[in-house]
């Protein structure tokens, strides 16, 4: 009898991580039936549906439609909606990815129902417990059965936390699998010209972390710094709904209006975003995934945070961590724009084949999983 694997997606960065797993598990369709459950944590077209199209993800079999709310509300709603899906479909393995509220909510439900659970992107740690994602990472890793790691730091952190070696698999980065798979379409994409930009002569910005955008003074300072940068080269800012809401709420629209070369645009679909980043002179971000994508694309990245859970992007890649204070950001921009590009290497196993490794391990071991736990 075929075994059932249920992969969970919820928010924008999850879609890129699951798409290659869906494709790789497809090769084992004689043994494995794979389905996707979308919690609906992100629901706007540009934050969700467009990604399914760009990544060739099939329609999710289950859609929970939970939407936004406080952390407790959102996590609780996901749990309430996910439990009956597990009870009905009876997966043999639940796969969760990344560090969003859907990740912890669904792993908690699955584990308590006795369903073996795998975490993709396990072991990453920023060691900053004020980040909601850090709590999600720690809690998910503490209860999952299998841990698929993107980089060596993940393996080291899990070992330190006492996870046995036979539950840790260093497989590489499925987000980079998606990036590589998208390159032919990225090559065809004309977004840079459509936005009136010239190759290597503009900066791209993304900001959505609570620590940067939920405090009015911090957000105002960041917009001012970006405004100053835009006098030197155009700055394109595909804006996350959380950040847009806060600009309105804190009445900061005036800061943006005064600086015509700081362009706030709607969130971009995946292929368009990768194309925009690939040709940028510089990226400023507080995202996790973009630190990884710029590392592989070889584009200088200034991460506006004090910590990163992805240290291999600093060690191998083009990423620099810059505390988000005015003088430090200005100095970092100067450094990037005025110095020759850094030599960069691609982190180990970021070769576009991580999902194949995951699928092979799952296909090999799924028949050994202890079904009595259900
Ligand atoms: C979530 C993740 C974060 C991830 C980010 C990527 C958690 C704790 N956070 O943060 O780790 O980096 O996604 O984008 O899971 N909204 C819309 N349309 C949408 C989705 C959200 O308008 O499709 C608005 C909502 O009004 C909400 C706000 O954006 O208030 C934030 O959304 P939410 O899902 O709470 O968290 P993110 O900030 O997106």
Boltz pocket constraint, residues with backbone or C-beta under 6 A from the ligand:
constraints:
  - pocket:
      binder: B
      contacts: [[A, 11], [A, 12], [A, 13], [A, 41], [A, 42], [A, 43], [A, 44], [A, 45], [A, 47], [A, 48], [A, 67], [A, 68], [A, 69], [A, 99], [A, 100], [A, 101], [A, 102], [A, 132], [A, 133], [A, 208], [A, 240], [A, 241], [A, 242], [A, 288]]
      max_distance: 6.0
